[in-house]
């Protein structure tokens, strides 16, 4: 066999020849004597994962390739082997397999998927999201000093900007210190990677050596999890949806540190979160500040009603009463926001509302003027505003003037003109639209009217 392996024009793999060789010294002697190009391992025939891992380590030391396969295990066994192969040696370049025949049949819910001749852990969305993470990591490690990121639209038209890696690192370290995150903590990543919230989760993972649990951005990020992460960043809508399902809610409650951003927390949602045993924080920040610059504790012995800036961050008010942020570690210039605020004696601040005309629905920023422009042919006097919503935070609402209820007709028109996220969920017939003295839409009054009739 040794002579064949030395002289063969094609690679030779040992398979059954390994069965029964259980002593580590004997394994090493066999590999040194025969020197095969590959070995084939069936964990259930080699002392389970421990015995197979011993063969793999010995082979790796000798430059011998290995391939882990199955011995006609059940689907549960195949699932275990697939996950073990993916975890034990992330640097391995040789694909690992599960047998030469169609052994796997998806006859019960499982994250395993067959595509062609390949068995994957996770569906196409899972793999696409992991590829995005790999691409981000590669860009992070290159020599470019900045990273591309899209603004959410809360302080103006959505646009592409480039964030300095050094400042992203500073922001990550500030969060790690403020929340007491530790090396090895698990962190749930469940937001789109083109936005700063998701990107900063990865940078925090790099800085604190967190173990990322990647879930393609869903409304229920805990649905397919079996263990609660130590740390998670969610939108209010994701929190709301998770609370509606016992499995999700149980894991959410067991999350040690939960930060919630991307929209306001309504009082009902806050009330449910106050009973959580772990830390729950509401965050304040934006793309320009590279994620949050202030935190507000939602639960615990002393829940807070004001946001407290992170170390190195100071806030003030503009002449119009909007919040001005000075955070030199993450932003070169003082940033004037569209958020009306009230600053407390200790330097914390309370938010009073927004100066701009943006609806934050389920973490998605929708500009009122853009929606109204697309509805120019609606045929009735109208205004677009927002209503409080327990699930989405805010929901798009259409105020209109008409003699009779025309909500069904107006909804059909809106659906023909708007994207799905922009379509109003409420249609309120009013006697007159709220206007200023100069005839402009009175946005605050419109919101108040919608809230009072909610």
C-alpha positions as CSV (number, residue, x, y, z in Angstrom):
1,X,0.0,0.0,0.0
2,X,2.9,2.4,0.8
3,X,4.4,1.6,-2.6
4,X,1.1,2.3,-4.4
5,X,0.7,5.6,-2.6
6,X,4.3,6.6,-3.6
7,X,3.9,5.6,-7.2
8,X,0.2,6.3,-8.0
9,X,-0.6,8.8,-10.8
10,X,-3.9,9.4,-9.0
11,X,-4.5,10.3,-5.4
12,X,-5.3,7.4,-3.1
13,X,-7.5,7.6,0.0
14,X,-7.6,5.2,2.9
15,X,-11.1,4.4,4.1
16,X,-11.9,1.0,5.8
17,X,-8.2,0.6,6.4
18,X,-8.6,3.1,9.3
19,X,-11.4,1.2,11.1
20,X,-10.2,-0.4,14.3
21,X,-7.0,1.7,14.6
22,X,-7.8,3.5,17.8
23,X,-4.5,4.2,19.5
24,X,-3.0,7.6,18.7
25,X,0.5,6.2,18.2
26,X,-0.8,3.4,15.9
27,X,-2.7,6.0,13.9
28,X,0.4,8.1,13.5
29,X,2.5,5.0,12.5
30,X,-0.1,4.0,9.9
31,X,0.0,7.4,8.3
32,X,3.8,7.7,8.4
33,X,4.2,4.2,6.8
34,X,1.6,4.4,4.0
35,X,1.6,8.2,3.5
36,X,-1.7,8.3,1.6
37,X,-2.9,11.4,-0.2
38,X,-6.2,11.4,1.6
39,X,-8.1,9.6,4.4
40,X,-11.9,9.2,4.6
41,X,-13.5,9.4,8.0
42,X,-16.8,8.2,9.2
43,X,-17.2,9.5,12.7
44,X,-19.5,6.8,14.0
45,X,-16.8,4.2,13.0
46,X,-13.8,6.0,14.5
47,X,-14.9,6.8,18.1
48,X,-17.3,9.5,17.2
49,X,-16.1,13.1,16.8
50,X,-13.3,12.8,19.2
51,X,-11.7,9.9,17.4
52,X,-12.3,11.4,14.0
53,X,-10.8,14.7,15.1
54,X,-7.6,12.8,16.2
55,X,-7.3,11.4,12.7
56,X,-7.8,14.9,11.2
57,X,-5.1,16.5,13.4
58,X,-2.6,13.8,12.6
59,X,-3.4,14.1,8.9
60,X,-3.2,17.9,9.0
61,X,0.3,17.7,10.6
62,X,1.5,15.5,7.7
63,X,-0.1,17.4,4.9
64,X,-2.6,14.6,4.2
65,X,-6.1,15.6,3.1
66,X,-9.2,14.3,4.7
67,X,-12.8,14.0,3.9
68,X,-15.6,13.4,6.5
69,X,-18.5,11.4,5.3
70,X,-21.3,9.3,6.7
71,X,-22.0,5.7,7.6
72,X,-25.7,5.6,6.8
73,X,-26.6,7.7,9.8
74,X,-30.1,9.1,10.3
75,X,-31.0,12.6,9.3
76,X,-30.1,13.7,12.9
77,X,-26.7,12.2,12.5
78,X,-26.1,13.8,9.1
79,X,-27.2,17.1,10.5
80,X,-24.6,16.7,13.3
81,X,-21.8,15.8,11.0
82,X,-22.6,18.7,8.7
83,X,-22.4,21.2,11.5
84,X,-19.3,19.6,13.0
85,X,-17.5,19.7,9.7
86,X,-18.3,23.4,9.3
87,X,-17.2,24.3,12.8
88,X,-14.1,22.2,13.5
89,X,-11.9,23.6,10.8
90,X,-13.2,26.9,9.2
91,X,-9.9,27.2,7.2
92,X,-10.4,23.9,5.4
93,X,-10.6,24.4,1.6
94,X,-11.7,20.9,0.7
95,X,-15.5,20.4,0.7
96,X,-16.8,17.8,3.1
97,X,-19.4,15.3,2.1
98,X,-22.1,13.1,3.5
99,X,-21.9,10.0,1.3
100,X,-22.0,8.9,-2.3
101,X,-25.8,8.3,-2.5
102,X,-28.9,10.3,-1.9
103,X,-28.9,9.4,1.8
104,X,-30.5,12.7,3.0
105,X,-34.2,13.2,2.6
106,X,-35.7,16.4,4.1
107,X,-38.7,14.7,5.7
108,X,-38.9,17.0,8.7
109,X,-38.0,20.7,9.4
110,X,-34.2,21.1,9.3
111,X,-31.8,23.8,8.2
112,X,-30.1,21.4,5.8
113,X,-30.8,22.0,2.1
114,X,-29.9,19.9,-1.0
115,X,-28.9,21.8,-4.1
116,X,-27.6,19.7,-7.0
117,X,-25.0,17.4,-5.5
118,X,-24.3,19.6,-2.5
119,X,-25.8,19.5,0.9
120,X,-25.8,23.0,2.5
121,X,-26.4,24.1,6.1
122,X,-28.9,26.9,5.6
123,X,-31.0,28.1,2.7
124,X,-29.9,30.5,-0.1
125,X,-30.7,33.5,2.1
126,X,-28.5,32.2,4.9
127,X,-25.6,31.7,2.5
128,X,-26.0,35.0,0.8
129,X,-26.0,36.8,4.2
130,X,-22.8,34.9,5.2
131,X,-21.2,35.9,1.9
132,X,-22.1,39.5,2.7
133,X,-20.4,39.1,6.0
134,X,-17.3,37.6,4.4
135,X,-17.2,40.5,1.9
136,X,-17.5,43.1,4.7
137,X,-14.7,41.3,6.6
138,X,-12.5,41.3,3.5
139,X,-13.1,45.0,3.0
140,X,-12.5,45.7,6.6
141,X,-9.1,44.0,6.5
142,X,-7.9,45.7,3.3
143,X,-5.7,48.9,3.2
144,X,-8.6,51.3,2.4
145,X,-9.2,53.7,5.3
146,X,-13.0,53.9,4.9
147,X,-16.0,51.7,4.5
148,X,-19.1,52.4,2.4
149,X,-22.4,52.7,4.3
150,X,-25.9,54.0,3.4
151,X,-27.7,56.5,5.6
152,X,-31.2,55.6,6.7
153,X,-32.7,58.9,5.6
154,X,-33.6,60.2,9.1
155,X,-31.5,63.4,8.7
156,X,-32.0,63.9,4.9
157,X,-32.2,62.1,1.7
158,X,-30.8,58.6,1.9
159,X,-27.2,58.6,0.5
160,X,-24.0,56.7,0.3
161,X,-21.3,57.8,2.7
162,X,-17.8,56.5,3.6
163,X,-17.1,55.9,7.3
164,X,-13.5,56.0,8.6
165,X,-12.5,52.6,10.0
166,X,-10.6,54.2,12.9
167,X,-13.8,56.0,13.9
168,X,-15.9,52.9,13.5
169,X,-13.4,51.1,15.8
170,X,-13.6,54.0,18.3
171,X,-17.4,53.7,18.3
172,X,-17.3,49.9,18.8
173,X,-14.9,50.2,21.7
174,X,-17.1,52.8,23.4
175,X,-20.1,50.4,23.2
176,X,-18.1,47.4,24.4
177,X,-17.0,49.4,27.4
178,X,-20.4,50.9,28.2
179,X,-22.2,47.6,28.0
180,X,-19.4,45.5,29.6
181,X,-19.2,43.0,26.7
182,X,-16.6,40.3,27.1
183,X,-14.4,38.3,24.8
184,X,-16.2,35.2,23.6
185,X,-19.7,36.6,24.1
186,X,-22.2,35.5,21.4
187,X,-23.7,38.4,19.4
188,X,-26.8,38.2,17.2
189,X,-26.4,39.9,13.8
190,X,-29.9,40.2,12.1
191,X,-29.9,43.5,10.2
192,X,-29.0,44.5,6.6
193,X,-25.3,44.9,6.2
194,X,-25.4,48.0,4.1
195,X,-26.6,50.0,7.1
196,X,-24.4,51.1,10.0
197,X,-26.2,49.2,12.7
198,X,-25.2,45.8,11.2
199,X,-21.7,46.9,10.2
200,X,-21.0,48.1,13.8
201,X,-22.1,44.7,15.2
202,X,-19.3,43.1,13.1
203,X,-16.8,45.7,14.2
204,X,-17.7,45.1,17.8
205,X,-17.2,41.4,17.2
206,X,-13.7,42.2,15.7
207,X,-12.8,44.4,18.7
208,X,-14.1,42.2,21.5
209,X,-13.7,38.8,19.8
210,X,-17.5,38.2,19.9
211,X,-18.9,35.1,18.3
212,X,-21.4,36.2,15.6
213,X,-24.7,34.4,15.2
214,X,-25.8,35.4,11.7
215,X,-29.5,35.5,10.8
216,X,-30.6,37.0,7.5
217,X,-32.6,40.2,8.4
218,X,-36.1,38.9,9.5
219,X,-39.0,40.2,11.5
220,X,-38.5,37.2,13.9
221,X,-34.7,36.8,14.4
222,X,-35.1,34.3,17.2
223,X,-37.4,31.9,15.3
224,X,-34.7,29.4,14.2
225,X,-32.4,29.8,17.2
226,X,-32.1,27.2,20.0
227,X,-30.0,29.2,22.4
228,X,-30.2,32.8,23.4
229,X,-27.3,35.1,22.4
230,X,-25.5,37.0,25.0
231,X,-25.8,40.3,23.1
232,X,-28.3,41.4,20.4
233,X,-29.3,44.6,18.6
234,X,-32.9,44.7,17.3
235,X,-35.4,47.2,15.9
236,X,-38.6,47.8,17.9
237,X,-40.5,45.9,15.3
238,X,-38.3,42.8,15.7
239,X,-38.8,43.0,19.5
240,X,-42.5,43.3,19.1
241,X,-42.7,40.3,16.7
242,X,-40.5,38.2,19.0
243,X,-42.7,38.9,22.0
244,X,-45.8,37.5,20.1
245,X,-44.3,33.9,19.9
246,X,-43.5,31.9,23.0
247,X,-40.3,30.3,21.6
248,X,-38.9,33.7,20.4
249,X,-40.1,35.5,23.6
250,X,-38.3,32.9,25.8
251,X,-35.0,33.4,24.0
252,X,-35.4,37.1,23.9
253,X,-35.9,37.2,27.7
254,X,-32.8,35.1,28.2
255,X,-30.6,37.5,26.1
256,X,-28.1,39.0,28.6
257,X,-27.8,42.4,26.9
258,X,-30.4,43.8,24.4
259,X,-30.0,47.1,22.6
260,X,-33.0,48.5,20.6
261,X,-32.6,51.2,18.0
262,X,-33.9,52.4,14.6
263,X,-37.1,53.8,16.0
264,X,-39.0,54.9,19.1
265,X,-40.2,52.5,21.8
266,X,-43.8,52.9,22.5
267,X,-45.0,52.8,26.2
268,X,-46.7,49.4,25.8
269,X,-43.6,47.8,24.5
270,X,-41.4,49.4,27.2
271,X,-43.7,48.1,29.9
272,X,-43.2,44.5,28.7
273,X,-39.5,44.9,28.5
274,X,-39.2,46.2,32.1
275,X,-39.7,42.7,33.4
276,X,-36.8,41.3,31.5
277,X,-34.0,39.9,33.8
278,X,-31.2,40.9,31.4
279,X,-30.1,44.5,30.5
280,X,-32.4,46.3,28.0
281,X,-31.2,49.6,26.5
282,X,-32.8,52.0,24.1
283,X,-30.2,53.6,21.8
284,X,-29.9,57.0,20.2
285,X,-27.7,57.6,17.2
286,X,-27.6,57.7,13.4
287,X,-25.4,56.8,10.5
288,X,-23.4,60.0,10.7
289,X,-22.4,59.2,14.3
290,X,-21.5,55.6,13.4
291,X,-24.3,54.0,15.4
292,X,-25.4,55.1,18.8
293,X,-23.8,57.9,20.9
294,X,-26.2,57.6,23.9
295,X,-28.0,54.9,25.9
296,X,-31.2,54.8,28.0
297,X,-31.8,51.9,30.4
298,X,-35.3,50.5,29.9
299,X,-35.5,48.0,32.7
300,X,-33.8,47.2,36.0
301,X,-34.1,48.7,39.4
302,X,-33.8,52.3,38.1
303,X,-35.1,52.6,34.5
304,X,-34.2,55.9,32.8
305,X,-36.4,58.4,31.0
306,X,-33.4,60.2,29.4
307,X,-30.6,59.2,27.1
308,X,-27.1,59.4,28.6
309,X,-24.2,60.2,26.2
310,X,-21.3,57.8,26.0
311,X,-17.9,58.9,27.3
312,X,-16.4,61.6,25.1
313,X,-19.8,62.7,23.7
314,X,-21.5,66.0,24.6
315,X,-24.8,67.5,23.5
316,X,-26.3,70.9,23.2
317,X,-29.3,72.6,21.6
318,X,-29.5,74.6,18.4
319,X,-31.4,77.9,18.2
320,X,-34.3,75.9,16.9
321,X,-34.2,73.6,19.9
322,X,-32.8,70.6,18.0
323,X,-30.1,68.4,19.4
324,X,-26.5,69.1,18.5
325,X,-24.0,66.3,18.9
326,X,-20.2,66.8,19.6
327,X,-18.5,63.4,19.3
328,X,-15.0,63.9,18.0
329,X,-14.0,60.3,18.4
330,X,-16.6,59.2,15.8
331,X,-17.5,62.4,13.9
332,X,-15.2,65.2,12.8
333,X,-17.8,67.9,12.8
334,X,-20.5,68.9,15.3
335,X,-23.8,67.4,14.0
336,X,-27.1,69.2,14.2
337,X,-30.0,66.7,14.1
338,X,-33.7,67.1,13.3
339,X,-34.6,65.9,16.8
340,X,-36.2,68.4,19.2
341,X,-34.8,67.7,22.6
342,X,-34.6,68.9,26.2
343,X,-31.2,68.7,28.0
344,X,-31.1,67.7,31.7
345,X,-28.7,69.2,34.3
346,X,-26.6,66.0,34.3
347,X,-26.0,66.2,30.6
348,X,-28.5,63.6,29.6
349,X,-31.4,64.5,27.2
350,X,-35.0,63.7,26.4
351,X,-36.4,63.6,22.9
352,X,-39.5,65.7,22.3
353,X,-40.2,64.9,18.7
354,X,-38.8,65.5,15.2
355,X,-38.4,68.6,13.2
356,X,-38.2,66.9,9.9
357,X,-41.0,65.0,8.2
358,X,-40.0,61.4,8.4
359,X,-42.1,58.4,9.4
360,X,-40.1,55.6,11.0
361,X,-42.2,52.4,10.4
362,X,-40.6,49.1,11.5
363,X,-37.2,50.6,11.3
364,X,-37.7,51.9,7.8
365,X,-37.5,55.7,7.2
366,X,-40.2,57.0,4.9
367,X,-40.3,60.6,3.8
368,X,-43.7,62.2,3.9
369,X,-43.1,64.6,1.0
370,X,-42.0,61.8,-1.3
371,X,-45.2,59.8,-0.6
372,X,-47.4,62.8,-1.1
373,X,-45.8,63.6,-4.4
374,X,-46.6,60.2,-5.7
375,X,-50.2,60.6,-4.7
376,X,-50.8,63.8,-6.6
377,X,-53.6,62.3,-8.7
378,X,-55.6,60.9,-5.8
379,X,-58.6,63.2,-6.4
380,X,-59.3,64.4,-2.9
381,X,-57.6,66.9,-0.5
382,X,-55.1,64.8,1.5
383,X,-52.1,64.8,3.8
384,X,-49.8,62.0,4.8
385,X,-48.9,61.7,8.4
386,X,-48.0,59.0,11.0
387,X,-50.0,57.2,13.7
388,X,-48.6,55.4,16.7
389,X,-48.4,51.6,16.2
390,X,-47.6,49.0,18.8
391,X,-45.9,46.7,16.3
392,X,-44.2,49.1,13.8
393,X,-43.6,52.1,16.1
394,X,-45.3,54.4,13.5
395,X,-47.5,53.6,10.6
396,X,-48.3,55.6,7.5
397,X,-51.7,57.3,7.7
398,X,-53.7,59.2,5.1
399,X,-55.9,62.1,6.1
400,X,-58.5,63.1,3.5
401,X,-61.5,65.3,3.1
402,X,-64.6,63.8,1.5
403,X,-68.3,63.7,2.0
404,X,-68.4,59.9,2.3
405,X,-66.0,57.1,3.3
406,X,-63.7,56.4,0.3
407,X,-61.1,54.4,2.1
408,X,-61.3,51.3,-0.1
409,X,-61.0,53.4,-3.3
410,X,-58.1,55.4,-1.9
411,X,-56.3,52.3,-0.7
412,X,-56.5,50.8,-4.2
413,X,-55.1,54.0,-5.6
414,X,-52.2,54.1,-3.1
415,X,-51.3,50.5,-3.8
416,X,-51.0,51.3,-7.5
417,X,-48.7,54.2,-6.9
418,X,-46.5,53.4,-3.9
419,X,-44.1,50.8,-2.7
420,X,-45.4,48.2,-0.2
421,X,-43.7,50.0,2.8
422,X,-45.2,53.3,1.8
423,X,-48.8,52.3,1.4
424,X,-50.9,53.8,4.3
425,X,-52.3,51.4,6.8
426,X,-54.9,53.9,8.0
427,X,-57.3,56.2,6.1
428,X,-59.0,58.9,8.2
429,X,-61.8,61.0,6.8
430,X,-61.6,64.5,8.4
431,X,-63.6,67.7,8.0
432,X,-60.5,69.8,7.2
433,X,-56.8,69.2,6.8
434,X,-54.5,70.7,9.5
435,X,-52.8,73.8,8.0
436,X,-50.6,76.6,9.2
437,X,-51.6,80.2,9.0
438,X,-49.7,80.5,5.7
439,X,-51.5,77.5,4.3
440,X,-48.8,75.0,4.6
441,X,-49.4,71.5,6.1
442,X,-49.3,71.6,9.9
443,X,-47.4,68.4,10.4
444,X,-47.4,68.3,14.2
445,X,-51.2,68.9,14.3
446,X,-51.7,66.2,11.7
447,X,-49.8,63.7,13.8
448,X,-51.8,64.7,16.9
449,X,-55.1,64.3,15.0
450,X,-54.1,60.8,13.8
451,X,-53.0,59.8,17.3
452,X,-56.2,61.1,18.9
453,X,-58.3,59.0,16.5
454,X,-56.1,55.9,16.8
